[in-house]
Amino acid sequence: MKTKILIVLLSLVLLGFVIPEPVSVPVSGATSHDWNQDTFWYEPWGKSGVHKGIDIFADAGTTVVATTNQIIIYRGQLSRGGKVVIALGPKWRIHYYAHLQTISEQGAIFVSQNSVIGTVGTSGNAKGKPAHLHYSLMSLMPLPWLIDTSVQGYKKAFYLNPIEYFDAP
């Protein structure tokens, strides 16, 4: 019985790595000119020490879409992130969309790439700053070869550079 459970769990983990992962930028119409290429892992950055994502600037109310096919695991409010959506995508990656003005309440748990999940805003600790989407990408499976000697560099085993993700083939 334990062997069967282990096989099922291992199969499930492996399945997460073979699911196709089409990728798009999460802010409608945004290009690489809408974010600073050096903001991922920029420090010092407030209470978190380093900036573990990128900020994609756009007019408030601009559509935010799913970067890939995902399962929505949280829609709601967090103190620093404001209105946020957190989703699980292929390769066991968590996609974090923060500072939203609105969250799509369509109720879907599974969303496909480019499905509307909200709009760009200034909620949370972005209040009083230019409207933007803070987008972070995290791996549930540690990637130790990404660790380096930068501030909190050991966390790079989990936090992935979204710019490299967008540029990936």
Backbone as CSV, one residue per row, in Angstrom:
resi,resn,N_x,N_y,N_z,CA_x,CA_y,CA_z,C_x,C_y,C_z
1,MET,0.826,-1.196,0.000,0.000,0.000,0.000,0.868,1.257,0.000
2,LYS,1.918,1.287,0.846,2.786,2.462,0.910,3.512,2.675,-0.411
3,THR,3.879,1.589,-1.066,4.561,1.679,-2.353,3.640,2.303,-3.400
4,LYS,2.370,1.914,-3.406,1.410,2.483,-4.354,1.233,3.978,-4.110
5,ILE,1.133,4.369,-2.871,0.989,5.795,-2.539,2.214,6.571,-2.992
6,LEU,3.382,6.022,-2.754,4.630,6.668,-3.171,4.693,6.801,-4.697
7,ILE,4.274,5.797,-5.412,4.262,5.838,-6.874,3.283,6.904,-7.373
8,VAL,2.111,6.974,-6.772,1.122,7.983,-7.158,1.676,9.387,-6.900
9,LEU,2.274,9.604,-5.743,2.837,10.921,-5.422,3.977,11.291,-6.363
10,LEU,4.856,10.355,-6.630,5.959,10.607,-7.549,5.438,10.908,-8.950
11,SER,4.430,10.185,-9.382,3.821,10.431,-10.693,3.210,11.827,-10.763
12,LEU,2.561,12.231,-9.689,1.955,13.563,-9.630,3.025,14.650,-9.723
13,VAL,4.120,14.493,-8.986,5.216,15.460,-9.030,5.793,15.534,-10.436
14,LEU,6.051,14.389,-11.042,6.606,14.364,-12.404,5.642,14.970,-13.410
15,LEU,4.357,14.727,-13.249,3.355,15.293,-14.141,3.438,16.819,-14.146
16,GLY,3.680,17.414,-12.987,3.807,18.868,-12.889,4.934,19.430,-13.737
17,PHE,5.939,18.613,-14.008,7.074,19.070,-14.811,6.872,18.871,-16.308
18,VAL,5.931,18.034,-16.711,5.735,17.783,-18.137,4.548,18.546,-18.727
19,ILE,3.761,19.180,-17.886,2.642,19.980,-18.387,3.218,21.139,-19.196
20,PRO,2.714,21.393,-20.400,3.224,22.511,-21.207,3.080,23.843,-20.465
21,GLU,4.040,24.736,-20.703,4.055,26.019,-20.000,4.231,27.176,-20.984
22,PRO,3.140,27.550,-21.684,3.241,28.748,-22.518,3.415,29.955,-21.595
23,VAL,4.149,30.961,-22.037,4.463,32.098,-21.159,4.123,33.420,-21.842
24,SER,3.513,34.330,-21.087,3.287,35.690,-21.571,3.500,36.672,-20.426
25,VAL,3.729,37.926,-20.766,3.889,38.998,-19.773,2.517,39.246,-19.151
26,PRO,2.429,39.402,-17.824,1.122,39.473,-17.170,0.359,40.790,-17.278
27,VAL,0.956,41.840,-17.828,0.242,43.106,-17.984,-0.033,43.311,-19.467
28,SER,-1.294,43.458,-19.817,-1.668,43.608,-21.223,-0.918,44.771,-21.863
29,GLY,-0.292,44.473,-23.000,0.415,45.497,-23.757,1.792,45.855,-23.236
30,ALA,2.218,45.278,-22.119,3.517,45.631,-21.533,4.661,45.019,-22.328
31,THR,5.761,45.736,-22.366,6.987,45.245,-22.983,8.117,45.426,-21.977
32,SER,9.309,45.025,-22.351,10.464,45.149,-21.448,10.759,46.599,-21.082
33,HIS,10.186,47.549,-21.792,10.369,48.972,-21.468,9.516,49.393,-20.265
34,ASP,8.617,48.515,-19.819,7.714,48.862,-18.721,8.199,48.379,-17.360
35,TRP,9.376,47.802,-17.314,9.989,47.424,-16.037,11.481,47.695,-16.111
36,ASN,12.084,47.872,-14.938,13.527,48.094,-14.856,14.204,46.733,-14.848
37,GLN,15.135,46.530,-15.754,15.824,45.247,-15.899,16.621,44.858,-14.652
38,ASP,16.919,45.837,-13.783,17.760,45.574,-12.611,16.980,45.453,-11.301
39,THR,15.651,45.404,-11.346,14.906,45.388,-10.086,14.800,44.021,-9.439
40,PHE,14.977,42.946,-10.197,14.945,41.638,-9.544,16.195,41.508,-8.688
41,TRP,15.992,41.242,-7.453,17.023,41.068,-6.431,17.751,42.374,-6.119
42,TYR,17.072,43.489,-6.365,17.653,44.783,-6.014,17.610,44.933,-4.499
43,GLU,18.702,45.493,-3.930,18.715,45.751,-2.484,19.446,47.047,-2.212
44,PRO,19.099,47.761,-1.170,18.096,47.423,-0.133,16.675,47.705,-0.629
45,TRP,15.731,46.922,-0.148,14.346,47.051,-0.589,13.412,46.865,0.591
46,GLY,13.129,47.913,1.307,12.138,47.899,2.381,12.325,46.790,3.390
47,LYS,11.227,46.322,3.956,11.252,45.306,5.007,11.745,43.953,4.517
48,SER,11.600,43.682,3.225,12.007,42.372,2.708,13.505,42.287,2.427
49,GLY,14.208,43.404,2.436,15.648,43.403,2.207,16.036,43.444,0.748
50,VAL,15.477,42.549,-0.051,15.713,42.540,-1.495,14.380,42.429,-2.222
51,HIS,14.352,42.932,-3.440,13.140,42.898,-4.257,13.102,41.570,-5.002
52,LYS,12.208,40.688,-4.610,12.170,39.317,-5.116,11.217,39.147,-6.297
53,GLY,11.052,40.195,-7.060,10.194,40.146,-8.239,10.494,41.357,-9.094
54,ILE,9.571,41.671,-9.986,9.711,42.889,-10.784,8.414,43.673,-10.703
55,ASP,8.514,44.970,-10.916,7.355,45.847,-10.959,7.133,46.236,-12.413
56,ILE,5.958,45.914,-12.924,5.599,46.231,-14.305,4.642,47.417,-14.249
57,PHE,5.106,48.568,-14.747,4.349,49.804,-14.654,3.357,49.929,-15.803
58,ALA,2.152,50.386,-15.470,1.084,50.596,-16.451,0.052,51.521,-15.813
59,ASP,-0.837,52.032,-16.616,-1.914,52.863,-16.084,-2.793,52.029,-15.159
60,ALA,-3.274,52.659,-14.098,-4.209,51.979,-13.201,-5.397,51.490,-14.023
61,GLY,-5.810,50.273,-13.759,-6.934,49.685,-14.475,-6.545,48.859,-15.689
62,THR,-5.258,48.861,-16.055,-4.802,48.027,-17.170,-4.996,46.556,-16.796
63,THR,-5.405,45.757,-17.740,-5.700,44.350,-17.506,-4.451,43.555,-17.115
64,VAL,-4.602,42.712,-16.084,-3.567,41.765,-15.666,-4.066,40.379,-16.053
65,VAL,-3.189,39.616,-16.732,-3.580,38.293,-17.214,-2.669,37.215,-16.634
66,ALA,-3.140,35.995,-16.657,-2.344,34.851,-16.204,-1.166,34.657,-17.147
67,THR,0.033,34.512,-16.591,1.226,34.344,-17.419,1.271,32.989,-18.105
68,THR,0.589,32.016,-17.553,0.557,30.667,-18.114,-0.721,29.985,-17.617
69,ASN,-0.948,28.757,-17.963,-2.081,28.002,-17.431,-1.822,27.774,-15.945
70,GLN,-2.823,28.058,-15.104,-2.605,28.040,-13.656,-3.841,27.604,-12.891
71,ILE,-3.587,27.196,-11.652,-4.656,26.935,-10.699,-4.588,28.050,-9.665
72,ILE,-5.671,28.803,-9.528,-5.708,29.898,-8.551,-5.823,29.284,-7.162
73,ILE,-4.865,29.631,-6.286,-4.916,29.084,-4.928,-5.289,30.141,-3.895
74,TYR,-5.238,31.430,-4.287,-5.647,32.493,-3.360,-5.995,33.748,-4.134
75,ARG,-7.126,34.331,-3.781,-7.531,35.665,-4.239,-7.904,36.415,-2.978
76,GLY,-7.256,37.558,-2.752,-7.614,38.291,-1.544,-6.682,39.430,-1.236
77,GLN,-6.556,39.719,0.040,-5.844,40.893,0.529,-4.702,40.468,1.443
78,LEU,-3.515,41.061,1.237,-2.365,40.893,2.123,-1.838,42.291,2.470
79,SER,-1.251,42.438,3.644,-0.864,43.789,4.080,0.089,44.483,3.112
80,ARG,1.183,43.872,2.754,2.149,44.524,1.850,1.725,44.451,0.387
81,GLY,1.191,43.332,-0.016,0.821,43.142,-1.419,-0.495,43.769,-1.816
82,GLY,-1.327,44.120,-0.830,-2.645,44.664,-1.141,-3.533,43.581,-1.722
83,LYS,-4.234,43.917,-2.783,-5.071,42.926,-3.465,-4.138,42.041,-4.284
84,VAL,-4.200,40.734,-4.034,-3.268,39.799,-4.671,-3.998,38.585,-5.237
85,VAL,-3.337,37.964,-6.204,-3.744,36.656,-6.710,-2.492,35.792,-6.655
86,ILE,-2.641,34.583,-6.130,-1.542,33.622,-6.066,-2.013,32.372,-6.795
87,ALA,-1.162,31.883,-7.708,-1.561,30.741,-8.534,-0.424,29.735,-8.640
88,LEU,-0.790,28.484,-8.849,0.170,27.404,-9.063,0.176,27.061,-10.543
89,GLY,1.372,27.114,-11.141,1.502,26.813,-12.562,2.342,25.567,-12.788
90,PRO,2.590,25.252,-14.071,3.431,24.104,-14.406,4.811,24.212,-13.752
91,LYS,5.476,23.081,-13.651,6.810,22.976,-13.052,6.792,23.373,-11.566
92,TRP,5.598,23.299,-10.945,5.435,23.564,-9.526,5.903,24.975,-9.165
93,ARG,5.492,25.950,-9.987,5.868,27.344,-9.757,4.673,28.145,-9.256
94,ILE,4.935,28.963,-8.256,3.930,29.860,-7.703,4.073,31.219,-8.382
95,HIS,2.956,31.745,-8.872,2.919,33.057,-9.524,2.185,34.006,-8.583
96,TYR,2.839,35.123,-8.248,2.311,36.080,-7.267,2.086,37.421,-7.962
97,TYR,0.827,37.852,-8.002,0.433,39.105,-8.628,-0.041,40.038,-7.512
98,ALA,0.630,41.183,-7.338,0.302,42.049,-6.196,0.043,43.497,-6.615
99,HIS,-0.541,44.254,-5.706,-0.898,45.673,-5.836,-2.044,45.882,-6.828
100,LEU,-2.891,44.877,-6.979,-3.988,44.970,-7.932,-5.018,46.009,-7.496
101,GLN,-5.646,46.643,-8.486,-6.758,47.554,-8.221,-8.037,46.746,-8.043
102,THR,-8.198,45.755,-8.926,-9.349,44.855,-8.829,-8.863,43.423,-9.055
103,ILE,-9.638,42.498,-8.515,-9.388,41.069,-8.723,-10.597,40.514,-9.454
104,SER,-10.346,39.777,-10.519,-11.437,39.151,-11.259,-12.131,38.151,-10.343
105,GLU,-13.404,38.287,-10.221,-14.181,37.407,-9.339,-14.926,36.350,-10.140
106,GLN,-14.365,35.951,-11.264,-15.055,34.989,-12.116,-15.229,33.633,-11.448
107,GLY,-14.505,33.395,-10.355,-14.686,32.163,-9.613,-13.958,30.958,-10.156
108,ALA,-13.338,31.083,-11.322,-12.628,29.941,-11.899,-11.416,29.590,-11.053
109,ILE,-11.215,28.316,-10.844,-10.026,27.864,-10.127,-8.909,27.643,-11.131
110,PHE,-9.238,27.040,-12.287,-8.241,26.859,-13.339,-8.406,28.002,-14.329
111,VAL,-7.301,28.682,-14.636,-7.322,29.737,-15.642,-6.258,29.423,-16.690
112,SER,-6.565,29.711,-17.917,-5.596,29.479,-18.985,-4.766,30.742,-19.209
113,GLN,-3.656,30.572,-19.887,-2.777,31.691,-20.199,-3.605,32.817,-20.818
114,ASN,-3.309,34.038,-20.387,-3.956,35.275,-20.861,-5.376,35.474,-20.353
115,SER,-5.866,34.619,-19.445,-7.164,34.873,-18.812,-7.030,36.069,-17.885
116,VAL,-8.036,36.920,-17.852,-8.001,38.107,-16.999,-8.105,37.689,-15.538
117,ILE,-7.163,38.170,-14.713,-7.220,37.873,-13.282,-7.359,39.136,-12.431
118,GLY,-7.232,40.312,-13.047,-7.379,41.556,-12.303,-6.939,42.750,-13.125
119,THR,-6.694,43.861,-12.402,-6.210,45.076,-13.052,-5.087,45.694,-12.227
120,VAL,-4.204,46.407,-12.912,-3.069,47.082,-12.279,-3.582,48.146,-11.308
121,GLY,-2.888,48.269,-10.162,-3.310,49.262,-9.178,-2.187,49.728,-8.283
122,THR,-2.586,50.195,-7.096,-1.637,50.713,-6.106,-2.009,50.243,-4.701
123,SER,-2.573,49.069,-4.584,-2.995,48.585,-3.266,-1.796,48.120,-2.438
124,GLY,-2.021,47.928,-1.156,-0.951,47.494,-0.250,0.082,48.579,-0.063
125,ASN,1.354,48.195,0.008,2.399,49.195,0.239,2.770,49.972,-1.021
126,ALA,2.000,49.831,-2.092,2.201,50.631,-3.312,1.342,51.893,-3.292
127,LYS,0.579,52.077,-2.223,-0.281,53.253,-2.132,0.580,54.514,-2.207
128,GLY,0.174,55.447,-3.055,0.910,56.698,-3.222,2.057,56.608,-4.221
129,LYS,2.249,55.443,-4.810,3.311,55.238,-5.812,2.656,55.067,-7.181
130,PRO,3.440,55.143,-8.253,2.851,54.916,-9.581,2.236,53.516,-9.669
131,ALA,1.137,53.419,-10.400,0.450,52.132,-10.556,1.383,51.112,-11.207
132,HIS,1.363,49.912,-10.667,2.184,48.836,-11.217,1.694,47.489,-10.702
133,LEU,2.143,46.440,-11.380,1.928,45.075,-10.916,3.255,44.573,-10.386
134,HIS,3.276,44.122,-9.139,4.459,43.418,-8.631,4.226,41.956,-8.980
135,TYR,5.180,41.379,-9.724,5.062,39.982,-10.139,6.276,39.216,-9.640
136,SER,6.025,38.164,-8.883,7.087,37.279,-8.396,6.796,35.868,-8.877
137,LEU,7.874,35.109,-9.031,7.791,33.738,-9.492,8.632,32.882,-8.553
138,MET,8.007,31.866,-7.949,8.696,31.026,-6.978,8.572,29.551,-7.349
139,SER,9.638,28.824,-7.121,9.644,27.388,-7.368,9.411,26.651,-6.054
140,LEU,8.463,25.720,-6.053,8.251,24.900,-4.861,9.357,23.864,-4.702
141,MET,10.007,23.532,-5.812,11.139,22.601,-5.787,12.418,23.428,-5.740
142,PRO,13.262,23.244,-4.734,14.483,24.054,-4.654,15.403,23.815,-5.851
143,LEU,16.008,24.903,-6.311,16.955,24.873,-7.422,18.295,25.373,-6.890
144,PRO,19.044,24.513,-6.175,20.240,24.967,-5.452,21.330,25.563,-6.335
145,TRP,21.372,25.238,-7.618,22.395,25.783,-8.502,22.208,27.283,-8.747
146,LEU,21.043,27.847,-8.353,20.806,29.280,-8.519,21.298,30.109,-7.328
147,ILE,21.670,29.451,-6.240,22.151,30.149,-5.047,23.440,30.889,-5.379
148,ASP,23.554,32.111,-4.860,24.790,32.868,-5.051,25.138,33.623,-3.769
149,THR,26.143,34.471,-3.826,26.638,35.166,-2.629,25.997,36.531,-2.416
150,SER,24.984,36.874,-3.189,24.308,38.158,-2.994,23.540,38.140,-1.672
151,VAL,23.047,39.303,-1.266,22.226,39.393,-0.058,21.044,38.432,-0.205
152,GLN,20.846,37.585,0.765,19.797,36.561,0.768,19.891,35.645,-0.453
153,GLY,21.095,35.492,-1.014,21.295,34.700,-2.227,20.834,33.264,-2.116
154,TYR,20.780,32.724,-0.902,20.290,31.356,-0.717,18.815,31.231,-1.109
155,LYS,18.070,32.343,-1.046,16.652,32.310,-1.405,16.440,32.210,-2.915
156,LYS,17.514,32.427,-3.681,17.388,32.300,-5.136,17.135,30.847,-5.548
157,ALA,17.279,29.930,-4.628,16.920,28.535,-4.901,15.406,28.406,-5.095
158,PHE,14.653,29.405,-4.643,13.196,29.388,-4.737,12.630,30.526,-5.569
159,TYR,13.208,31.723,-5.471,12.710,32.886,-6.213,13.394,32.948,-7.572
160,LEU,12.597,32.935,-8.625,13.131,32.938,-9.979,13.008,34.336,-10.584
161,ASN,13.902,34.667,-11.493,13.889,35.968,-12.144,12.785,35.983,-13.213
162,PRO,11.733,36.775,-13.010,10.635,36.807,-13.990,11.084,37.260,-15.382
163,ILE,12.079,38.125,-15.453,12.546,38.601,-16.758,13.113,37.436,-17.569
164,GLU,13.879,36.571,-16.932,14.401,35.393,-17.618,13.261,34.431,-17.992
165,TYR,12.250,34.374,-17.155,11.070,33.532,-17.424,10.342,34.014,-18.677
166,PHE,10.153,35.348,-18.792,9.480,35.899,-19.967,10.290,35.650,-21.236
167,ASP,11.616,35.686,-21.121,12.488,35.521,-22.283,12.730,34.077,-22.662
168,ALA,12.337,33.150,-21.796,12.586,31.719,-22.064,11.821,31.278,-23.313
169,PRO,12.416,30.388,-24.087,11.731,29.904,-25.305,10.523,29.063,-24.986
